[in-house]
Amino acid sequence: MNVNGTPTRTVWMEGGTVRMINQPLLPHRFEILDLNDYRDTARAIATMQVRGAGAIGATAGFAMAQAALRADAATFHQDMATAADVVHATRPTAQNLFYAVKTVLGAIAGQGDNIQAARDAAVAAAMDLADDDAACCRAIGEHGEPLVPNKGRISTHCNAGWLAFVDWGSAMSPVYVAQRAGKKPFVWVDETRPRSQGARLTAWELAMEGVDHAVICDNAAGHYMRTGEIDMVIVGSDRIAANGDVANKIGTYTSALAAKANGIPFYVAAPTTTIDPDCPTGADIPIEERSQDEVRFTWGWSDDGTFMRVRTVPEQSSGRNPAFDVTPAELVTGIITEKGVVSASVEGIASVARS
């Protein structure tokens, strides 16, 4: 990730401290958040100070490592079970979170009653998870770049770039590789209400990398598809079912329908840690519903430099706020993984899924 030309990861751990980019402040202010306790790190996931499938997974792994470092030796395994419950409860949809907790617990279990070895194994497993995420996303870019036409116009939804993973991202990784290869891609950035991750985060990333782009309202993508100004769609995913159905940020399904109607390729980019082989179809993916106030209010900077919340609906109006929707496999042209591009099908998913 380039932050004013300086290579930076989204989240990392130094000693027992988890450090991350404080994402709600972007694009207006860049700040590193330091978290010293696993409960604080879990809270950062729940409150979306860190968000995005891979970044959530890496942060969950680091939270479990923090718990291992601080757990009492006499009640170590009980404390770790409690920590797992706390981390599991933060976000219900992102598969990478559950994969990370399972991986760290597995590393601990392999050490038997040697508590110091278990602590060391937890930290090593968490570090490996983060490094694996970054490497997988770079590979996604390499596999996806040939799909991007020279001067290709790509539509994306939400944020599936650097900030959603440890580095490189999923949906934006082919774009970044294409940009560095001289292809000069252009990205249509869906605003992505209610938290505006596209307008705030994806646009900020693209500006940092020098990729030409424009932010559009969520309901404008279909217009640009119909008028022939979009060549392809690439989105990320928070969970992929065994049959190829894909859960991603709310509004992805609408984009997929518009792409299908206009004959535009619709790709999903995700590391194989996002695949849930125990989830048969998209109907089995739990869909998180967040606070209605995310719909009823918005945050931003006023002209006098105050970061403030303002209500945008009538005071008596309620809201509904599903954070994700499911795009059926038949609307997905292909899934770009670190192992290559596969079909959104039982066979395609099985060919790359991790055990």
Helices and strands as residue ranges (DSSP letters): E 2-3, E 6-7, E 11-14, E 17-21, G 23-25, E 32-35, H 38-46, H 53-70, G 73-75, H 76-88, H 95-109, H 115-144, G 145-147, E 153-156, G 162-164, H 173-180, E 186-190, H 197-197, I 198-202, H 203-209, E 212-216, G 218-220, H 221-226, E 232-235, E 239-241, E 246-249, H 252-261, E 266-269, G 272-274, E 275-276, G 282-284, H 293-296, E 297-301, E 307-311, E 324-327, G 329-331, E 334-337, E 340-342, H 346-352
